[in-house]
């Protein structure tokens, strides 16, 4: 006996599976595109493939605003951390070396402070009118802590 013989009715027609609905009726089919009804007898729940909206744009705007504020806070924190130390109050006397300039001396003696502020302070302490110096010249300069 072959499989084809098993699938054929004695009258010669093949067996067909009857479609069944939740109510047990035979022959009624759900139209394409209509949601499938799932549930137990007497209570049916409809599931659809439609995506529900998540509540509008408010959550998205809120997340964007909070992200912006966090970035702004980190930027301000970085600016505060980048502020140079004030010009030191302690002073010492140094001899100008060959090829030295006031900015070179300022960087060497007060490395954590702003170079332009230290140069201004050196010029005020030594009553200089411009930034020109000569080798061997003695200068009173602010001295910072070397790390």
N, C-alpha and C positions, 0 to 999 in steps of 0.2 A: 504494500500500500504506500503511495507517495503522499507528500505533503499536499499536493494539489487535490488529491482525492479526499483528504481530510477537510479541506476548506470548501468543498463543494457539497451542497445540499443533495439529498437524494433526488430531488426533482431536477437537478442539473444547474440550479442557480447557486452562485457563491454566497457564503455567509456574509452578512454586513452587520457591522456593529451599530446598534441603535444609539443615537445621542440621547443623553439623559439630562434633565435640568434638576435644580434643587427640589422641585416639587415632585420629582419622580416621573414626570410625563415623558413620553417618547416622541421624538420628532420635532420638538421645538428647539431651535438653536439661537444662541446669542448673536445679534448682528455685529459685524466687525466695527470696532471703535467704541462700542458700548462697554462700560466698566463691568467687570466680572463681579458677581454677587457671591460673597464668601460668608459663611456663618453656619449656625446650627438651625435646626427646624424652628420656625417661629420667629427667629431673629436673624436678620441679614445685615451684613456690613458691606458697604460699597467702597472698593479701592479703585482709585483712578491713577493714571500715570501723569497727571498734571502736577507740576511743581508749584508748591505754595510759596508765596512771597514771605520773606523773613522779617517783615515789619517796616519796610521802607528804607530810606537812606539815613535815618537818624543814627543807628549804630555805626555805620561807615564814617559819617562825619565826626562822630565822637572819637572814634579810634584815630582818625587823621589829626584832629585837634590835639589829642593827648600826645601823639607822636611828635607833632610840631613843638609843643611846649617842652617835651623832654629834650629834644635837640637844642632848643633855645637855651635851656638851663645848662646843658653840658657846654655849649659855646661860651656862655657867660662865665662858667666856672673855669674854663680854659683861659679866658682873658684875665681873670683875677690871678690865676697861677702864673701867668706870663708877665706880670707887672714887675719891672726890675726893682731891686733893693734901692733904698734911698742912698744918697751920697754919704759915705762915712764921715763922721765928725772928727775922728783921730787923724792926725797928720804926721808926716815924716819928711825928711829932706833927702832928695835923690840927686845924683849927678846925671846929666843928660849924656847918653852914649852916642857914638857915631851912628848916623842914619836913624836916630830916634825922632819921633814927632810927638806932639801932645796927645793925640789919640792913642799912639802906641803905649805911652807912659800910663795913660788913663786905664787902658785895658789890662796892663800888667799890674797896676797897684790896686785897682778896685774892680775885679773881674765880674762881680755880681751886679754892679750898678750901670746905669745908662752912661755910655761913653760921652755923649754930648754934654750931659749934666756935670760929669767929672771934669771935662775939659773947661767948662765955664767956671767951675770952682777953682781949678788950678790958676786960671787967668786972673780971677779976683784975688786969690791969696798972694800972687806974685806981681800984681799990678801990671799985667801984660796987656797990650793993646791989640795984638794979633797972635796967631798960633805959631809964629816962627821962633825956634829955639836953636841954640848952637851947642855943639859937643863940649862937655866940661862945665856947662852952666848948672848952678845949683837951683833947685826948685823945691818949694814947699808943696807937697801933694797929699791929698786924702789917701788913707791906706785902709783897705778892706781886709776881711778875713780870707786867706787863701785856702781853698779846699784841696 
